[in-house]
């Protein structure tokens, strides 16, 4: 049996009998211990292994067996075969926790499907889902609330499914199905286009070593730490960091959905207060939103954030202005500023790559802009230098050393290893680095012959600590300079009227002598022609001051327009494609 499954089972018999998960906030909170969730998981596993009949489309006989969705899982007889990928489509954490654990106990691997929203074209979503299922080799979907209403759509497209509620009524599985360290545990869909899906293959060994390294570096005390999360379980930070970790080691967890957070962001500090939480996490944009909301709260005793020791900031570039807004507002509610916990992670390394040192808050490295952009060198600007705060200096978050079992190096375009403070591509190697991807064209390795993973991130090292400048594919090259889109985006969002975390710099004519960039942003001023013109002028001026370059265009959109990943991060490439015509029409002159 894998170390991961062994630990799950041991936790249920030990600390999991006292600690557990609260769901249903803020209207109907319900708490179940991890031992109770484990008993549910055993029932679901029993249903999978014994072969509770799957529901599927009529007239399947007309299809060739090899083309029929669900061919890998018997639909009327037999049970789940060890190693079979199983897709899960549910929103309620109360259903997701026993479901994913049940799949693992049954010897399968889990794929969390991207969830449709009220604006989703269900026909397109179903076609994309069929592509995902075919790619991973599974035709079975475990369907739970509120998506059980999609059963007719799945049936129409020949997608076999089983209702989670029915599986939870099955006879419990007596013993977990044996699995090894190299067997797949999780197929994590990437945040790219679902029309061209790709899944990271995470095996049991990857999962165990990474979650163990995380809790050790974060100095978790399983008996006393309390985690609060609204992150989606179809994103790696929500699934691995804030469901698998507490479920595996028996940490108290309060779990709500992204919809509940976005409907009222102050539910986040409210839950931290109510449950005396010590640990939470989110992308940078969420801290910006909550910081602004907290600053408008009138009552000084509305929240008590004094227990918070880790507020992990990851999944997108860290903006010191957003962090400052969050810590300044939180200070009034007794939140220690040093709880800010910068981190670097990626699904190809299971989840976490590096954590900043505990209890130090956000540490910035200030470097000369000219040396960075022209020579790929991070030349430090000392404290007290009057250039700090001007466009001659750039600042980046220091993200700490790699977790135990991982090593990092920086290489140039030819693969030569670079020295400290030389900027190049970050490469990773270690037990948490996953073996490869599944794509529509077949499996693709993540590692080279020596085990190195090319991350696509540009950065440098300081005494072994990782600093990220940006994504290699997003860097804008103009006049022999490497312009990082984060610098442009920070300048744009500093303009009043631009929504926090909702400005994106995109490349135009990338790789040519005509390469330029545009800024696409969201604002409540969208639709007011005069206000838009004023806003555009302010953004152009602020960006020009920051990077000494004028954007080709500034596009102003209403709230909710930018395409985003499941974690809420704006998609630069998708933005450039989706708004190409608007960019051309909005060229600044």
C-alpha positions as CSV (number, residue, x, y, z in Angstrom):
1,X,0.0,0.0,0.0
2,X,1.2,3.5,-0.7
3,X,2.4,5.8,2.1
4,X,-0.3,8.2,1.2
5,X,-3.3,5.8,1.6
6,X,-1.7,4.2,4.7
7,X,-1.6,7.7,6.3
8,X,-5.2,8.4,5.3
9,X,-6.3,5.2,7.0
10,X,-4.2,5.7,10.1
11,X,-5.5,9.3,10.5
12,X,-9.1,8.1,10.5
13,X,-8.3,5.7,13.3
14,X,-6.3,8.2,15.3
15,X,-6.5,12.0,15.3
16,X,-9.3,12.0,12.7
17,X,-11.7,10.9,15.4
18,X,-11.4,14.2,17.1
19,X,-10.7,16.6,14.3
20,X,-12.6,17.1,11.1
21,X,-14.2,19.4,8.5
22,X,-16.9,22.1,8.8
23,X,-19.0,22.7,5.7
24,X,-22.2,24.6,4.9
25,X,-21.1,28.0,6.2
26,X,-22.5,30.6,6.5
27,X,-26.1,29.3,6.5
28,X,-26.1,25.7,7.7
29,X,-22.7,24.7,9.2
30,X,-22.2,21.0,9.7
31,X,-19.1,19.4,11.2
32,X,-18.0,15.8,10.6
33,X,-14.8,14.2,11.9
34,X,-12.3,12.8,9.4
35,X,-13.2,9.4,10.8
36,X,-16.8,9.9,9.8
37,X,-15.7,11.1,6.3
38,X,-13.5,8.0,6.1
39,X,-16.5,5.8,6.8
40,X,-18.4,7.5,4.0
41,X,-15.4,7.1,1.7
42,X,-15.4,3.3,2.4
43,X,-19.0,3.1,1.3
44,X,-18.4,5.0,-1.9
45,X,-15.3,2.8,-2.5
46,X,-17.5,-0.3,-1.9
47,X,-20.0,0.9,-4.5
48,X,-17.2,1.5,-7.0
49,X,-15.5,-1.8,-6.5
50,X,-18.6,-4.0,-6.4
51,X,-20.0,-2.2,-9.5
52,X,-23.2,-0.3,-8.7
53,X,-24.6,0.1,-12.2
54,X,-23.6,3.3,-14.0
55,X,-26.1,5.5,-15.8
56,X,-25.4,6.1,-19.4
57,X,-26.8,7.1,-22.8
58,X,-29.3,5.0,-24.7
59,X,-28.5,3.4,-28.0
60,X,-24.8,2.8,-27.1
61,X,-24.8,-0.3,-29.1
62,X,-24.5,1.8,-32.2
63,X,-21.0,3.0,-31.1
64,X,-17.8,1.1,-31.6
65,X,-16.7,-0.2,-28.2
66,X,-13.4,1.6,-28.4
67,X,-15.0,4.9,-29.1
68,X,-17.8,4.7,-26.5
69,X,-17.3,7.0,-23.5
70,X,-17.0,4.9,-20.4
71,X,-15.5,1.9,-22.2
72,X,-12.8,1.7,-19.5
73,X,-15.4,1.2,-16.7
74,X,-18.0,-1.5,-17.0
75,X,-21.4,0.2,-16.9
76,X,-23.7,-2.7,-15.9
77,X,-21.5,-5.4,-14.4
78,X,-18.2,-5.6,-12.6
79,X,-16.5,-2.8,-10.7
80,X,-13.8,-0.2,-10.9
81,X,-10.5,-1.7,-12.1
82,X,-7.4,-0.7,-10.1
83,X,-5.7,2.3,-11.7
84,X,-8.8,3.5,-13.5
85,X,-9.1,7.3,-13.7
86,X,-12.4,8.6,-12.3
87,X,-13.7,12.1,-12.9
88,X,-15.6,14.0,-10.2
89,X,-18.1,16.8,-10.7
90,X,-19.5,18.3,-7.5
91,X,-19.3,21.6,-5.7
92,X,-20.1,20.9,-2.1
93,X,-17.0,20.1,-0.1
94,X,-19.1,17.8,2.1
95,X,-19.5,15.5,-1.0
96,X,-16.1,16.0,-2.5
97,X,-14.1,14.9,0.5
98,X,-15.5,11.4,0.9
99,X,-15.7,11.0,-2.9
100,X,-12.1,11.6,-3.7
101,X,-11.0,9.6,-0.7
102,X,-13.3,6.8,-1.8
103,X,-11.8,6.7,-5.2
104,X,-8.3,6.4,-3.7
105,X,-9.4,3.6,-1.4
106,X,-10.9,1.8,-4.4
107,X,-7.5,2.0,-6.2
108,X,-8.5,4.7,-8.8
109,X,-7.1,8.1,-9.6
110,X,-9.1,11.4,-9.3
111,X,-9.7,14.0,-11.9
112,X,-11.7,17.1,-10.7
113,X,-13.6,18.4,-13.8
114,X,-13.8,22.1,-14.5
115,X,-17.2,23.2,-13.3
116,X,-19.7,25.0,-15.5
117,X,-21.0,28.4,-14.4
118,X,-24.4,30.0,-15.0
119,X,-22.8,31.6,-18.1
120,X,-21.4,28.4,-19.5
121,X,-22.7,27.0,-22.8
122,X,-23.5,23.5,-21.6
123,X,-23.3,22.0,-25.1
124,X,-19.7,23.3,-25.5
125,X,-18.9,22.3,-21.9
126,X,-20.1,18.7,-22.5
127,X,-18.0,18.4,-25.7
128,X,-15.0,19.6,-23.8
129,X,-15.7,17.2,-21.0
130,X,-15.9,14.3,-23.5
131,X,-12.4,15.3,-24.8
132,X,-11.1,15.3,-21.2
133,X,-12.6,11.9,-20.4
134,X,-11.2,10.4,-23.6
135,X,-7.8,11.9,-22.9
136,X,-7.5,10.5,-19.4
137,X,-9.0,7.2,-20.3
138,X,-12.1,7.4,-18.2
139,X,-15.7,7.6,-19.2
140,X,-17.1,7.6,-15.7
141,X,-18.2,10.8,-13.9
142,X,-19.2,10.8,-10.2
143,X,-21.9,13.4,-10.1
144,X,-22.9,15.4,-7.0
145,X,-24.9,18.5,-6.1
146,X,-25.6,20.9,-7.6
147,X,-24.4,19.2,-10.8
148,X,-26.6,16.2,-10.6
149,X,-29.0,18.5,-12.6
150,X,-26.6,18.0,-15.5
151,X,-27.5,14.3,-15.8
152,X,-29.6,14.8,-18.9
153,X,-26.7,16.7,-20.6
154,X,-24.3,13.9,-19.8
155,X,-26.7,11.3,-21.0
156,X,-27.3,13.2,-24.3
157,X,-23.5,13.1,-24.9
158,X,-23.0,9.5,-24.0
159,X,-21.1,10.2,-20.8
160,X,-21.5,7.4,-18.2
161,X,-22.1,8.7,-14.6
162,X,-22.9,7.5,-11.1
163,X,-24.6,9.7,-8.5
164,X,-22.4,10.2,-5.5
165,X,-25.5,10.1,-3.2
166,X,-26.3,6.6,-4.4
167,X,-22.8,5.3,-4.0
168,X,-22.7,6.6,-0.4
169,X,-25.5,4.0,0.3
170,X,-23.4,1.0,-0.8
171,X,-21.8,-1.6,1.5
172,X,-18.4,-0.4,2.9
173,X,-15.2,-1.6,1.3
174,X,-13.5,-3.9,3.9
175,X,-9.9,-3.1,2.9
176,X,-8.3,-0.5,0.6
177,X,-7.3,-1.8,-2.9
178,X,-3.5,-2.1,-2.9
179,X,-1.7,0.6,-4.8
180,X,2.0,1.5,-5.2
181,X,4.0,4.7,-5.0
182,X,4.1,4.9,-8.8
183,X,0.4,4.5,-9.3
184,X,-1.6,7.5,-10.3
185,X,-3.4,9.4,-7.5
186,X,-4.5,12.6,-9.2
187,X,-4.8,13.8,-12.8
188,X,-4.7,17.6,-12.3
189,X,-6.2,19.5,-15.2
190,X,-4.2,22.6,-16.1
191,X,-5.7,26.0,-16.4
192,X,-5.4,26.2,-20.1
193,X,-8.2,26.0,-22.7
194,X,-10.5,23.1,-22.0
195,X,-10.8,22.7,-25.8
196,X,-7.1,21.6,-25.7
197,X,-7.0,19.8,-22.4
198,X,-3.8,18.7,-20.6
199,X,-3.6,16.9,-17.2
200,X,-0.6,16.6,-14.9
201,X,0.0,13.0,-13.8
202,X,0.5,13.0,-10.0
203,X,1.4,9.6,-8.5
204,X,1.0,8.5,-4.9
205,X,4.7,9.0,-4.2
206,X,4.6,12.6,-5.6
207,X,1.6,13.4,-3.5
208,X,2.9,12.0,-0.2
209,X,6.4,13.6,-0.3
210,X,5.0,17.0,-1.3
211,X,2.2,17.2,1.3
212,X,4.6,15.9,4.0
213,X,7.2,18.5,3.0
214,X,4.6,21.2,3.2
215,X,3.4,20.5,6.7
216,X,7.0,20.1,7.9
217,X,8.1,23.5,6.4
218,X,5.0,25.2,7.7
219,X,5.6,23.6,11.1
220,X,2.0,22.3,11.4
221,X,0.7,21.2,14.7
222,X,-2.0,18.8,13.7
223,X,-3.8,19.0,17.1
224,X,-4.1,22.7,17.2
225,X,-3.9,24.2,13.7
226,X,-7.1,25.3,12.0
227,X,-7.4,25.8,8.3
228,X,-9.9,28.0,6.4
229,X,-10.3,27.8,2.7
230,X,-12.7,28.9,-0.1
231,X,-10.3,27.7,-2.9
232,X,-11.9,25.5,-5.6
233,X,-11.1,21.8,-5.4
234,X,-10.6,21.7,-9.2
235,X,-7.5,23.8,-8.7
236,X,-4.3,22.3,-7.2
237,X,-4.0,24.7,-4.3
238,X,-7.5,24.0,-3.2
239,X,-7.4,20.3,-3.9
240,X,-4.0,19.3,-2.7
241,X,-3.2,22.1,-0.2
242,X,-6.6,22.7,1.4
243,X,-8.3,19.4,1.2
244,X,-5.8,16.5,0.8
245,X,-3.4,17.9,3.4
246,X,-5.9,18.3,6.2
247,X,-7.7,15.1,5.3
248,X,-4.4,13.1,5.2
249,X,-3.0,14.4,8.5
250,X,-6.1,15.1,10.4
251,X,-6.1,18.9,10.6
252,X,-9.3,20.9,11.4
253,X,-10.7,22.4,8.2
254,X,-13.4,25.0,7.5
255,X,-14.2,24.7,3.8
256,X,-16.6,26.9,1.7
257,X,-16.9,27.3,-2.0
258,X,-15.5,30.1,-4.3
259,X,-19.1,31.2,-5.0
260,X,-19.6,31.8,-1.3
261,X,-16.4,33.9,-1.1
262,X,-17.1,35.9,-4.2
263,X,-20.7,36.6,-3.1
264,X,-19.4,38.2,0.1
265,X,-15.6,38.3,0.5
266,X,-15.8,39.3,4.2
267,X,-17.0,35.8,5.0
268,X,-13.3,34.9,4.8
269,X,-12.2,37.0,7.8
270,X,-15.5,36.2,9.5
271,X,-14.7,32.5,9.4
272,X,-11.1,33.1,10.6
273,X,-12.6,34.9,13.5
274,X,-15.3,32.4,14.4
275,X,-13.0,29.3,14.2
276,X,-9.8,30.9,15.5
277,X,-8.1,29.9,12.3
278,X,-4.3,29.7,12.0
279,X,-3.9,29.0,8.3
280,X,-5.4,30.1,5.1
281,X,-4.4,30.7,1.5
282,X,-5.4,32.6,-1.7
283,X,-4.0,34.2,-4.8
284,X,-2.8,37.8,-4.6
285,X,-6.0,39.3,-6.0
286,X,-8.1,38.0,-3.2
287,X,-5.9,39.7,-0.5
288,X,-6.3,42.9,-2.5
289,X,-10.1,42.6,-2.5
290,X,-10.4,41.7,1.2
291,X,-7.9,44.4,2.2
292,X,-10.0,47.0,0.6
293,X,-13.2,45.6,2.1
294,X,-11.7,45.4,5.6
295,X,-10.5,49.0,5.3
296,X,-14.2,50.1,5.0
297,X,-15.4,48.2,8.0
298,X,-16.4,50.7,10.7
299,X,-16.3,48.6,13.8
300,X,-12.9,48.0,15.2
301,X,-14.0,44.8,16.9
302,X,-15.8,43.3,13.9
303,X,-13.1,40.7,13.5
304,X,-10.3,39.1,15.5
305,X,-7.5,37.9,13.2
306,X,-4.9,37.6,15.9
307,X,-4.7,33.8,15.6
308,X,-3.6,33.8,11.9
309,X,0.0,32.6,11.6
310,X,0.0,31.7,7.9
311,X,-1.8,33.6,5.1
312,X,-0.2,31.9,2.1
313,X,0.0,34.1,-1.0
314,X,0.6,32.1,-4.2
315,X,-0.7,31.0,-7.7
316,X,0.0,34.4,-9.2
317,X,2.6,37.2,-8.9
318,X,2.6,38.9,-5.5
319,X,1.9,42.6,-5.5
320,X,3.4,44.4,-2.5
321,X,0.7,47.1,-2.7
322,X,-2.0,44.5,-2.4
323,X,-0.2,42.9,0.5
324,X,0.3,46.3,2.2
325,X,-3.4,47.0,1.8
326,X,-4.3,43.7,3.4
327,X,-1.8,43.9,6.3
328,X,-2.7,47.6,7.0
329,X,-6.4,46.8,7.1
330,X,-5.8,43.6,9.1
331,X,-3.7,45.3,11.8
332,X,-6.9,47.0,13.1
333,X,-8.2,43.5,13.7
334,X,-5.1,42.3,15.5
335,X,-3.7,40.4,12.5
336,X,0.1,40.1,12.6
337,X,1.7,41.4,9.4
338,X,4.3,38.6,9.6
339,X,1.5,36.0,8.8
340,X,1.8,36.8,5.1
341,X,3.5,33.7,3.7
342,X,4.8,34.1,0.1
343,X,5.0,30.7,-1.8
344,X,5.8,29.3,-5.2
345,X,4.1,26.3,-6.6
346,X,3.0,24.4,-9.7
347,X,1.0,21.3,-10.4
348,X,4.0,19.8,-12.2
349,X,5.8,19.7,-8.8
350,X,2.5,18.3,-7.2
351,X,1.8,21.7,-5.6
352,X,4.4,23.5,-3.5
353,X,7.9,24.3,-4.7
354,X,9.1,26.8,-2.1
355,X,7.9,28.6,1.1
356,X,9.2,31.9,2.4
357,X,10.6,31.6,6.0
358,X,7.9,31.5,8.7
359,X,6.9,34.7,10.6
360,X,8.9,37.1,8.4
361,X,6.0,38.4,6.2
362,X,6.7,39.7,2.7
363,X,10.3,40.3,1.9
364,X,11.1,42.2,-1.2
365,X,14.2,42.2,-3.3
366,X,14.9,45.6,-4.9
367,X,17.0,45.5,-8.1
368,X,18.1,48.0,-10.8
369,X,15.6,48.1,-13.7
370,X,18.3,48.7,-16.4
371,X,20.4,45.7,-15.5
372,X,17.4,43.5,-15.2
373,X,15.8,44.4,-18.5
374,X,19.0,44.8,-20.6
375,X,21.4,42.3,-19.1
376,X,19.3,39.8,-17.2
377,X,21.1,40.6,-13.9
378,X,19.4,41.3,-10.6
379,X,21.6,44.0,-9.2
380,X,20.5,44.9,-5.7
381,X,19.5,48.4,-4.7
382,X,20.4,48.8,-1.0
383,X,18.0,50.1,1.7
384,X,18.0,53.8,1.9
385,X,18.9,54.3,-1.8
386,X,16.8,57.2,-3.1
387,X,16.1,55.3,-6.3
388,X,13.7,53.0,-4.5
389,X,10.2,53.9,-5.3
390,X,11.2,55.3,-8.8
391,X,11.0,53.6,-12.2
392,X,14.7,52.9,-12.0
393,X,14.1,50.1,-9.5
394,X,12.0,46.9,-9.7
395,X,10.9,44.8,-6.7
396,X,10.1,41.1,-6.4
397,X,8.9,38.9,-3.6
398,X,11.4,36.5,-2.1
399,X,9.8,33.1,-2.2
400,X,12.1,31.0,0.0
401,X,14.1,27.9,-0.5
402,X,12.7,24.8,-2.2
403,X,11.0,22.3,0.1
404,X,12.8,19.2,1.2
405,X,13.3,16.8,-1.6
406,X,13.3,19.5,-4.3
407,X,16.3,21.4,-5.8
408,X,16.3,24.4,-8.1
409,X,18.7,25.9,-10.6
410,X,18.7,28.8,-13.1
411,X,19.7,28.2,-16.7
412,X,20.1,30.3,-19.8
413,X,18.6,29.6,-23.2
414,X,21.3,27.1,-24.0
415,X,20.9,25.2,-20.7
416,X,24.0,26.6,-19.0
417,X,23.7,26.9,-15.2
418,X,23.7,30.5,-14.1
419,X,25.1,32.0,-10.9
420,X,23.4,33.9,-8.1
421,X,21.4,36.9,-9.2
422,X,21.6,36.0,-12.8
423,X,18.1,35.8,-14.4
424,X,17.1,32.7,-16.4
425,X,14.6,29.9,-16.5
426,X,13.9,28.1,-13.3
427,X,14.4,24.3,-13.4
428,X,13.3,21.9,-10.7
429,X,14.3,18.3,-9.8
430,X,13.1,16.0,-7.0
431,X,10.6,13.4,-5.7
432,X,7.7,15.8,-6.0
433,X,8.3,16.5,-9.7
434,X,5.6,14.6,-11.6
435,X,6.4,12.1,-14.4
436,X,4.5,13.9,-17.2
437,X,1.3,15.1,-18.8
438,X,-1.6,13.4,-20.5
439,X,-2.6,15.3,-23.6
440,X,-5.1,14.7,-26.5
441,X,-2.0,13.5,-28.5
442,X,-0.8,11.1,-25.8
443,X,1.5,11.3,-22.8
444,X,4.3,13.9,-22.7
445,X,7.2,13.8,-20.1
446,X,7.7,16.7,-17.8
447,X,11.4,15.8,-17.1
448,X,14.5,15.7,-19.2
449,X,17.0,12.8,-19.1
450,X,18.5,14.1,-15.9
451,X,15.2,14.6,-14.2
452,X,15.0,18.4,-14.5
453,X,11.6,20.1,-15.1
454,X,11.7,23.3,-17.2
455,X,9.2,25.5,-15.4
456,X,8.8,28.3,-18.0
457,X,9.3,30.8,-15.1
458,X,12.0,33.4,-15.2
459,X,13.8,34.2,-12.0
460,X,17.0,34.1,-10.0
461,X,18.4,32.8,-6.7
462,X,19.5,34.7,-3.6
463,X,21.3,32.5,-1.2
464,X,19.3,29.5,-2.4
465,X,15.9,31.4,-2.2
466,X,13.8,31.7,-5.3
467,X,12.7,35.0,-6.8
468,X,10.4,35.0,-9.8
469,X,10.3,37.8,-12.4
470,X,7.6,36.4,-14.6
471,X,6.6,33.8,-17.1
472,X,9.0,33.3,-20.0
473,X,6.2,33.3,-22.6
474,X,4.7,36.6,-21.2
475,X,7.8,38.7,-21.2
476,X,7.5,41.7,-23.6
477,X,10.7,42.5,-25.6
478,X,10.9,46.0,-26.8
479,X,14.1,48.0,-27.7
480,X,16.3,45.3,-26.4
481,X,14.6,45.3,-23.0
482,X,12.8,42.5,-21.2
483,X,9.6,44.2,-19.8
484,X,7.8,42.1,-17.3
485,X,4.0,42.3,-17.5
486,X,3.6,42.4,-13.7
487,X,5.3,45.9,-13.7
488,X,2.8,47.1,-16.2
489,X,-0.1,45.6,-14.4
490,X,0.9,47.0,-11.0
491,X,1.1,50.4,-12.5
492,X,-2.3,50.1,-14.1
493,X,-4.0,48.8,-10.9
494,X,-2.5,51.7,-8.9
495,X,-4.9,54.0,-10.8
496,X,-8.1,54.7,-9.0
497,X,-11.1,53.1,-10.8
498,X,-9.2,50.0,-11.9
499,X,-10.4,46.9,-10.2
500,X,-7.8,45.3,-7.9
501,X,-6.2,42.3,-9.6
502,X,-8.0,42.9,-12.8
503,X,-5.5,44.5,-15.2
504,X,-3.5,42.4,-17.6
505,X,-0.6,43.3,-20.0
506,X,-0.6,41.3,-23.2
507,X,2.0,41.0,-26.0
508,X,1.1,42.1,-29.5
509,X,3.1,40.8,-32.5
510,X,5.3,38.8,-30.2
511,X,8.7,37.8,-31.5
512,X,8.7,40.4,-34.2
513,X,10.4,43.8,-34.6
514,X,6.9,45.3,-34.1
515,X,6.4,43.8,-30.7
516,X,4.2,45.9,-28.5
517,X,1.9,45.6,-25.5
518,X,-1.7,46.5,-24.6
519,X,-3.4,46.8,-21.2
520,X,-6.8,45.2,-20.7
521,X,-8.6,46.1,-17.5
522,X,-11.9,46.0,-15.7
523,X,-13.5,49.0,-14.2
524,X,-16.9,50.1,-12.9
525,X,-16.4,53.1,-15.1
526,X,-16.8,51.0,-18.2
527,X,-19.6,52.3,-20.4
528,X,-19.2,55.9,-19.4
529,X,-17.3,57.3,-22.4
530,X,-16.0,60.4,-20.7
531,X,-14.9,58.6,-17.6
532,X,-13.3,55.9,-19.7
533,X,-11.2,58.4,-21.6
534,X,-10.0,59.9,-18.4
535,X,-9.1,56.5,-17.0
536,X,-7.2,55.5,-20.1
537,X,-5.2,58.7,-20.0
538,X,-4.3,58.0,-16.3
539,X,-3.4,54.4,-17.0
540,X,-1.2,55.4,-20.0
541,X,0.6,58.0,-17.9
542,X,1.1,55.6,-15.0
543,X,2.4,52.8,-17.2
544,X,4.7,55.1,-19.1
545,X,6.2,56.4,-15.8
546,X,6.7,52.9,-14.6
547,X,8.4,51.2,-17.6
548,X,9.2,54.2,-19.8
549,X,7.0,52.8,-22.6
550,X,3.6,53.7,-23.9
551,X,1.0,50.9,-24.2
552,X,-0.3,50.4,-27.8
553,X,-3.8,50.3,-26.4
554,X,-5.8,50.4,-23.2
555,X,-9.1,48.5,-23.2
556,X,-11.7,49.1,-20.4
557,X,-14.1,46.3,-19.7
558,X,-17.0,45.9,-17.2
559,X,-16.5,43.8,-14.1
560,X,-16.4,40.0,-14.8
561,X,-15.2,40.3,-18.4
562,X,-11.6,39.0,-18.2
563,X,-11.0,35.3,-18.7
564,X,-9.6,33.6,-15.6
565,X,-8.3,30.4,-14.3
566,X,-10.2,28.4,-11.7
567,X,-8.1,30.1,-9.0
568,X,-9.2,33.5,-10.2
569,X,-5.9,34.4,-12.0
570,X,-6.3,36.3,-15.3
571,X,-5.3,34.5,-18.4
572,X,-3.0,36.7,-20.5
573,X,-3.0,34.6,-23.7
574,X,-6.8,34.1,-23.7
575,X,-7.3,37.9,-23.0
576,X,-5.1,38.8,-26.0
577,X,-7.1,36.4,-28.3
578,X,-10.6,37.2,-27.0
579,X,-10.1,41.0,-27.1
580,X,-7.8,41.3,-30.2
581,X,-10.3,43.4,-32.1
582,X,-11.0,45.7,-29.1
583,X,-7.3,46.2,-28.7
584,X,-6.9,47.3,-32.3
585,X,-9.9,49.6,-32.0
586,X,-8.6,51.1,-28.7
587,X,-5.1,52.0,-29.9
588,X,-3.8,55.0,-27.9
589,X,-2.5,58.0,-29.9
